[in-house]
Amino acid sequence: MCTASPSQQAFYNTPDIFRDDWMNAYYSAHTLDDFRFVYVGAAGTFTPLHRDVYTSYSWSTNVSGRKRWWLFPPEQTPLLLRKGGEEHLETVYDVRDVDPAQFPQFVRAQPVIIEQGPGETIFVPSGWYHQVVNLTDCISINHNWCNAVNLPSLYESMCAKVTEVEHSLYDVRQLLSQASANTPNPDAWKAEWVAIVQDVVEKDAGWHWATFWRMVHHALSLAMGRNCPINPDLWPSTPRELMPPIDFIKTRVRGCFEDFLKRPQREVEFILELGKVLGDVSALL
């Protein structure tokens, strides 16, 4: 994988059906990073079972070679987990070699199995666990992406990731709260706690709440025809006819926005940047 600089141009065209892509539109305009990858793999290599970052969509085009895919719809996720059934626990690593003592429910799973040939493109829906094996030497182009349709799923996945990190750092929370207990402002530790959690979330999964809401604001601005930075060489503007109706987009965003403001973690009160971008989003809704 390499990271493109703003002076470089895209060397392929994204199919129209995948153009309404909030993640890569935002990242191409505001950063030197993106969620686009070129994979090169020898015959026999494989990508273990996984779900894409924050339940984003993905698509994959084989430039050359053949692959086999195992895809599991979200309702089968509990069958993929180590004995105990809690989703934050370990999932199956390789669907071809599963220990029934550790993963007793896996035998009930019924994946969709597909063989992908050269020039063929596969779409992986939001939240589907999948594993890929290179049957021959392969080169493929892959994107992770999202838009208004799966935004609620990404939002819920972000909430779950924050909760997971909070649980894993519970001892840090205890230390911070105890250190502030006898100070003039016994709640002062909460801002530091929120900042620590968001930092770990970003390092673990690549982005945090501020990035999420900046992406949403960028996408909403473009959909409404507002002036907004773009990088046409790397990610041309998405034609309006390839987007859902603006009322649908606003409804999807509004549901996440209103829920976020009610979160007990109250991140918006402790992260100055987050308060600003949420104000910008609110102005568009």
N, C-alpha and C positions, 0 to 999 in steps of 0.2 A: 504494500500500500504506500502511496506517496501523496503528499499534500500539495495541491496546486497553489500557485501564486496568482494574484489578481490579474497579472499580465498574460497569463496563459488562457487559451481558448479551449472550450469543450471539444473533444475529438469524436463525439457521437451525439446523436439527437435522442432525447428521451421520448419514448412513445407517448402520443397524446393522452392515452388513457391514464398515464401515470404523471402527467404534468402538474396537476393540482397538488403540489408537494410543499407543505409549509416548512418542513425541516430544512431541506436543501435550499429553498428560496431564501430563508433567513440566514443560514450559515454562509451561503455564497456571497451575500450582500454585506455581511457584518464581520466575518471572520476569515481566517485562512484555512479553515477546516470545513468538512462536510460529512455527509453520511453516504458517500458513494465510494465503491471499492472495485478494484480489479483483482480477482482471485486467480491464482495459477497453482494447480495441484497435479501431482503425478498420479498415475493409476494406483488405486488402492488406498489413497489418503482419504480422510473424511472429516467432516465437521460434526462433533458430538451433538446429541440432542440438546436443544435450547429453544428459548423463546426470544424474539428480537426485542431490542432495548425498549423498555416502557410499553410493550405490546404494540409497537409501531408496525405498519405494513412493511412488506419487502417485496421486491421483484428481482428476478435473476434471469439474465439472458446468457445462454451458452454461445460463446464465440466459436469454440471448437470442443470436441469431446462429448462424452456421454456421462450422465449422472443418474443415480437412483435416489429418490426422495421418499422419506416416510413423514407423513403429516398427520398430526393429531388435533382434532377440533377441541375447543376449550372445555367442553363438557367431559372430556376424557382426561383432563389434567390430573385429577385425584388418583387416577390409575398409574401415573408415571412417577409417583413420589415414593421415597423410602418409607418403610413401615412406620406408621405414626400418623400419616395423613395430613400434616401441616405443610402448606405450600412453601414455606421458607426453608424446609428441609431439602436434602439432596434429591435430585431427580435421577432417573436412569441416565447413564453415560452413553452406552452404545446399545441400541435396540436389538442388535444381533447377538448380544451376549449379556443376558440379564439374569442375576441371581434371584431365584424365586423366593428364597428365604428373606432377602432384604427388600424385594419389591413384589410382594405376593399378589397385588392387584393387577400387575402388568399383563398377565395372561388374558385378562378381559378386554384389553385395549384392541381397537380395530382401526389401525391407521389407514389413510389413503396412501397407496404406494404408486409412485409414478416414475417412469424412466424418461429422462429429458435428453433430447438429441441436439446436434449442432443447429444453431439458428433459432431454437425454440426458447420461449420466455415463459416463466412460471410466476404466478402471483401467490404470495403467502398472506392469508388474511390475518388481521389483528388478533393476537393472543394464541395463535396456533403454534404448539411445539413442533419442531421438525429436526430431522437429521438428514445429512447429505453425504453420499459416498461417490467418489470419482471412479467410474468404471473403466475409464481410459484417462490418459493425460488430458487435462481440461484447462480452458481459459474461460472465465465468465465475468460479466459486469453485473454488479448488485447495488441496489439502493435500499436503504431504510427510509421510510417516509410516512407522513401523516397529513391529514386535512380535517375539515370540519366533521366528516362522517365518523372517524374513529377518535376524535378529540376526547370525548368522555372516557373512553377506555384508557387513553394515555393519562388523563387526569387521575383516574382511580389508581392506575399503576404507580404514578408519582406519590400519591397519598400512601400507598402500601409500602413503597420504598422508604419514605420518611419514617414511618412507624417501625419498620424493620431496623433502621439505623438507630432510632431512639432506644429500642430495646437492647441493641448490642452495646450501646454506650451508657447504660443505666448507671453504672458505677461512677462515670464522669458527672452525670447529672447530680448524683448524691453528694459528691465532693464539692461541686459548685454551690449547691444550695446550702450545705453546711457552712461553707466559708463565708457566706453572706448573712447567715442567720442573725448575728449580733451586730450588724452594721446599721447605719442610719437608714439605708434603703435595702431591706431584706429581699426584695424582688429583683435587685440589680443583676443577679446571676442569669436571669431568664434570657436577656439579650445575647449574652455570651453563649448560652446553651443553644439557642436557635442558630447562631452563626456557626458553631461547631458542627451541628447536625447537617446544615446545608453544605458546608465544606466537604464533609465526608460523602454526602450524597453525590455531589458533583464529581469527586474523585473516583467514586465507585461506578457511576453510570454515565458520566460525561456531561451532565447538566443538572441544574437545580431549579427551584421555583422561579428565580429571577429570569433565567434563560427561557423557561417554559412560557412565561407571560410576555417576555419580549418577542418571542416567536409568534405568539397569538396576536399581539398588537401589530406586528409587521404584516401578517397575513390578512388581518381584518382591514388594515389601511389599504392594502393592494386591492382587495375585493371591492372596497368602496370607492376606488379611483382616487385616493388621496396621494399626495406626493410622498414617496417612500424610496429609500435607497435600494437600488438593484444593481446587479453585476451582469449585464446582458451577455457578456462573453462566456460566463460560466453558467448562468441560469437565466435565460430570457423570461420576460414576463409571461405569466400564464394567461392565455386569452379568456375573456370573461365567459365565453360559451362552454369552456371546459370546467367551470366552477358550478356548484349548486346555487340556487337562488340566494340572494343576500339575506332574506328573512330567515332562511334555514341556517345559514352560517351564524347569524347573530343569536338565534335560539340555542344553538349548540354551545357557543361561547358563553352566553348568559347563564346557562345552567351550571357550568363549571365555576364561573366568576362568583355567582351568589353563594355557592357551596363553600368556596375558598374563604370568603369573608367570614363565614361562621365557624371556621376550623378552631378547635380548642387550643391549638398551638399558637395562634395569633401571630403568625410570622409577619403579617403586614405591619404590625405595630413595632416590630423590632428591627426590620431591615429597611433602611431609608430608600434604597434603590427600588425595592419591591413596591413600596407605597406609591412611588412616582409612576412606575409603569402601569400599575393597576388603575391609577387615576387617568392615564392616557387611554387605557382600554375602556373604562367606564364612559369616557367622553364619546366614544364611537358607538356605544350600545344605546 
